[in-house]
Amino acid sequence: MLSTDNVSRFLLVSLNIDAILQGTTIGLRRRNLNAMTDGLGLEGAYGETLGRIKGQSEEESKLGMATLMWISHSERPLEVGELCYALGVEIGSADLDGDNALSIGTLLACCQGLVAVDKEASTVRLIHFTLQEYLEAHTELFGSPHATMAEICLSYLNSHQVNALSRNDSYDFLGTPFLEYSSLFWGVHAKRDLSDCAKQLALKLFDDYSNHIPTEILLNEREGYYLAYGFDESYLFTGLHCASCFGIVEVVAFLVEVEACDINQLDLAGATPLMWAARNGHEGVVEILLGRDDVNPDKPDNYSQTPLWQASMNGHEGVLKLLLGRDDVNPDKPANNGITPLSRAAFQGHEGVVEILFGRDDVNPDKPDSNGETPLWWATRSGHEGVAKLLLGRDDVNPDKSGTDDKTPFWWAARNGWGCGVP
């Protein structure tokens, strides 16, 4: 519970912020508009409160600043349990001490009113959005936040308690509240700032990553189609797949050079590490993998989708250019349903990708898929007028080809109300 003094400080901070933002006091009414726009009053209010946080005991100060770091740098709003457990993790420790899990009341008290609990969502948040802006502007407050957060996430995932969880058992996030966040976002933090400690912890995690429960959580969340294959066998999703998925260049370079990983290893859905990097637009990782003589840059997955197909679908122009620089990449290779990279880009409305593919003589701009639907049909069906104009500017595109529903691209254009907007 908050003490009377801390409740008073919480209310004082809130009232000060409201006064500064709304101009309800006589003093604030006299300030000019520029000062209000620049947030000078907030600078003072937040700076004073942070000074009080740092003026507490060493442990309270540490907890207060760590709480602010997590809330202001997390990839999504943190639930109360997630924050309490994250702050109880000892970096590098193989054991999770349940006694280290802190109460939310303790954390709120250490933050001197700058943090509140959203009771409806059961999440923790900063007292006002302007505090987020303040903390982002004062980068010196937290040192290397993303490196620290990656180390904490990885220490949690490497613990004996998490390793003891069976992926075949139904796991309960109530019993392991920090498991989901650490599984999904450790790599995001590591990509932004990779410390030597985080690198070593990541490599430790990869010792048996295919059979680790964080793998199931990651694939369930990011790539739901993996569920179609079930989890009765190994995912074959290696550390190299994971590092390529997150785009952690330094770890990928280490794995392919020092660990001598199979660069063309297929996971459960037939995707290579290159496929994962291309899908997520990680140009640095793609460059490393393409630099290997033994890489297959055009290897399709179980759906016959290639790395270039995935890059086109997701609009990753930089990756697309890297792949097109290879002579052993077919930019017109269709997936199982006959949809080419150009058709997929047209469906998604990626004008830049369409223009890049237009520069290739080996790309058919009017190639129909298994249902007879062309890139132009997909562009008009999806309402992407810019892409439709690019396609209609080609002499080798037939605007009268209909799809399985007998509707032509011009029919869809008329339905979208483009009228004369399409040549």
N, C-alpha and C positions, 0 to 999 in steps of 0.2 A: 504494500500500500504506500501511497505517497504521503510524506509527512506534511504537516500544516505549512511549514516554510516553503516546501517545494510546490504545494498547491498554490500558494500565494504568488510565487515566482512565475508559475505557469500562467496564471490569470494576468499578471502584470505584463508578461511578454505578449500575450494575446491581445491585451488592450492596447499596448504600445503599437503593435503591428496594425491593428484595425485603425487606430488614430492616424498613423502614417499613411495608410492606404486610402482612407476615406476623407482625411482632412477635417476631422471633427473638432479638433482643438483650435483655440485662437492662434496659438503659435504656428501651427501648420498652415492655417489659412493665410498667414503672412508670407509663407515661403513661395517663391516663384515656381511656375510650372516646370521649368527646366530642372530644378532641384528635385521635384517630385518624380519627374520622368527618369532621372538618373538614379533614383532610389537612394539618395544620400541619407535619408532618415533611416531606412532599413539597414544600411551599412552599419550605422551606429548601434541600432537595436540588436542586430545579429552579432556584431563584434563584441558587444558588451556581454551578451549571454554566453558566447563561446569562451570568453575570458573567465566567466564563472565556472564553466565546465572544466576548464584546464586548472582552475584554482582549487578543485576538490582534491581529495586524497589521490594518490597515484593510481590506485585500482579503479576508483570511480571515474577519474578523468579518462583513463584508458578505455573503460567500457562506454562512456558517453561518446567519445570520438569514434570508437569502432562501430557503434550503433548508427551514428550519422553517416559513416563511410558506407556501410552496407545498404542502408535505405537509399542513399543518393546515387549509388553506383550499381545497384542490382539490375538485372535484365527484365525483371517484372516485379510488381508489388510482392513483398515478402509476407507470408503468413506469420502470425505471432510465434508459432512453434518453430518455424524455420529459422527465424532470427535468433530466438533463444538458444537453439541448438548450435547454430553456426558460431555464435560467440563463445560457446563452451568447448569448441574443438581446439586441441593443442596441435599446432603444426608439426608434422613429422612423427607424431605418436601413433603407434599401431593399435592402441586401445582407446575406446570412447568411454570416458568416465561420466556416468549418468549424473553424478553429483555436480559436474561442471555446468550442466544446463541451468541457465539463469531464469529468474522470474521476470515477466514483463514489467512488473511494478518496479523492480530494481533498475531495469534499463531506462524506463521513463524518468525515474528520479535522477539518474545520472545525466540525462539529456536536458535537464533544467527547463522543461516546457517546450522544447523544440520538436518533440516527437509526440504523435498521438496515435490512438488505435481506432481504426474504422471498424466499429462493432458489427455492422451489417456484413462486411466482406471478411472480417477477422484478419485484416491486414494492418501493418504498421505504415505510417506515412509521416512526412514532414508536416509541420504545422501550417505551412503555406507554400504555394508554388514559387514565391520569390526567394524562399530559403534555398530551394534547389538551384536557382540561378546564382545565388550568392556563393554556395559551396562550389559550383562549377567554375566560378570566376576566381576562387582562391584555391588553386590546385596544390598549394604547398601544405594545406591542412592535413592531408592524409598520406603523404609520401608516395608510395606506389600501390594504390588501392587495388587495381586489377590483378597485379602479381600476388598480393596478399590473399585476395579472395580465391584465386586459382589454387594457391597452396592449401587453403583451408578446405576447399571442396575436394581436392585430391587426397588430402590427409583423411578426410571422412570416408571417401570411397575405398581407400587402401586399408581401412581399419579391419581388425579381426571380426568385429561384429557384422560389418557389411559383407565381408568375404564369406561369412558363414551362412548368409542367406542363399537359399536355393532358388534358381530361376524357375523351377518347376512348381514351387510353392506359391500360393497367392500371397503377395506381400501387402502389408498394411502401412500406408504412409503415416497413420497416426502413431505407430510404434517407431517409425524412422522418418520423422518429419522433414529432415534435411536431405533425404535420399533423392527425391525427384529433382530439386533445384540443382544439386551438385552434379547429378548425372547429365542434365541437359545443358548446363551453362559453364562448367569448369573450362571447357575449351574456348568458349567465347572470351572469358576473362584472360586465359593464357595467350590467346592470339593477340590481344591488345597489349599485353605486357608479360613476357615470359621470363621468369627468374630462373636461375640455375636450380634452385630448390624445386620449383614447379616442374621443370624439365625432368629431373630425376624421379619425382613422384609420378609423373605421367608415364615414364618408361616402366616403372614398377607396376602401374595399373595395367599396362599392356602385356604383362607376362602371361596372362590367361584371359585376355579381354573377350574372346569369343564366347566364353562360358560364364561371363560375369553379369550379374543382374543389371548394372548400369547400361549394358548394351541393349538389353530388352527394353528398358525405359526409353533410351534414345531412339531406337528404331520404331517403337510404338508411337512416340510423339511426333517424330519428324517424317517418317516414311511409313504411313499406315498400311501401305500395300504389302509390306513384309508379313503382315499377319496372315495373308492368304497362303503363305507357305508353312504356317504353324511354327511351333518352337520345340518340336520333338527331337530335332537334331541340332548339331552345332550351327551357329549363325554363319560361321566362316567370316565373320566381320572382325578383321584384325586391327591391331593398333595403327597400322598404316592407313587402313580405311578410315578410322576415327580421326586421326590427325589430318588426313586429307579433307575429310568432311568439315572440320572446324577451320582448316586453312592455317595450321600452325607450321610455318615454313621451316623453322629450325628443327623441329621434331621430325618432320618428314625427311629433311636432308640427312639427319642422323640415322634414321631407320633404313633408308635405302643405301646408304654408304657403309655404315658401321655394322648394322645388324643384318645386312644382306637379306632384307625381306623380299618375298616374291612380289614383284611390282605388278604382276598381272593376276594376282590372286582374286578369285571370284567369291563374292559373298553369297548369301542365301538366294538373292534375287539375280545373281549373275553379274553384279556390278563390280568393276575394278576400282582401286583407289583413284585412278584418273577420272573415272566417271563421277565419283563423289566430289572431287575438286571442281570439275567442270560444271556440275549441277549447281554448286553453290557459288560459282564465280570467283574462285581463289586463283588468281593469275599466277602468283608466286609459286604455289604448289604445282600448278600445271606446267610451268616452265621447268621446274626440277624434274618432274616425271618424264616430260618429253625429252629431256636431256639424256635420258638413259637409252642405250642402244637396244636393250631388251624389252622396251615398252611396246605394247600394241595400242596405238592411239585410236584405232577404229573398232575396238572390241565391243560388240553389242551385248546387252544384258539379256535376260530371259524374255524381254518384250521386244527384242531386236532394236532397242534404242541405243545409239552410240553416244560417246561423250559430246560430239558435235551436236547431235540431236538435242541432248539435254541443255547444252549451252544456248542453243537457239530458242528452245522453249522458254527458258528463264531470262532471256534478254541480256546475256553476258557477252557483250560485244568484244571485250578484250580477250576473253578465253576463245571466242570464236575465231578471231584473227590468228591466235597462236596455233590453233588446230588446223586452220586453212593453210598455214605455212608448211604443212607436211604434205609430201606427195602421196603418202599412204593413207590418206583420209578421204573418204568419199562424201562430199557435202550433200549428195542427193539420195543417200541411202535411207529408205523408208523403214518405219517400225512395222510391227506385226500387222497393224491395221492399214498399212499402205500409206500412212501419213508421213510426208517428208519433213525434214527440218524447216523448209520454207513454209509449208502449210501450217506447221505448228506455230512458227513465229507470226504468221499472218493471223492465226486464230487468237494469239495472245496480244496482238497489236504492237509488236516490236518493230517499229519502222526502221531503226538503225540496223537491226539484224537483216531485215529484208533487203535493204540497200547493199549491205555487204555481200549477201548471197547473190544478188543481181550481178555482182562483178565477176562471177564465175561462169565460164562457158559450159561447165559440166553440171549446171543446175537448170533443171527444166521448170520454168515459172508457171507452167500450166499443167503440171503432172497431177492426174487425179489419184485419189486414194482408193481403197477397196470398194467404197461406196460411190465412186465417180465424182467425189467432191474435190474441187481444185483449191489452190491457195486463195484465188479471188472469191470463190464461194465462201470459204471460211472467214475471210476478212469482212465481207458484206453481212454474212450471217451473224457475226459477233459485233458488228457495229463499228468497225475500225475504218473510218473514212480515209484517213491518211494513208494507210496501207493499201486500200482499194485504189486510190488515185495512182499510187506507185505502180501497181500491177496493171492498171488500165493504160498506163503510159507505154506499155510494151506491145509491140506488134504481134508477138507470139503468144498472147493471152486471149483466149476466146471468152467474151463476156456472156455468151449464151449457153454455156454448159450448165446443166442442171444437176442437182444432187439426187439422192434417193427419193426425195419428196417432190420431185419434178419442179422445184422452184429454182429459178435462175438467179445469178448474182444481182441482176437488175431488179428482180422482184424484191429481193431483200433490201436493196438500196432504196426502192420506193417505199417499202414498209418503214424503213428507218427515217423517212422524210428528208432524204438528202436532195431530192429533186435535181436541179442543175448543178448541185455542188460536186457531183461526180461526172467527169467528162464522158 
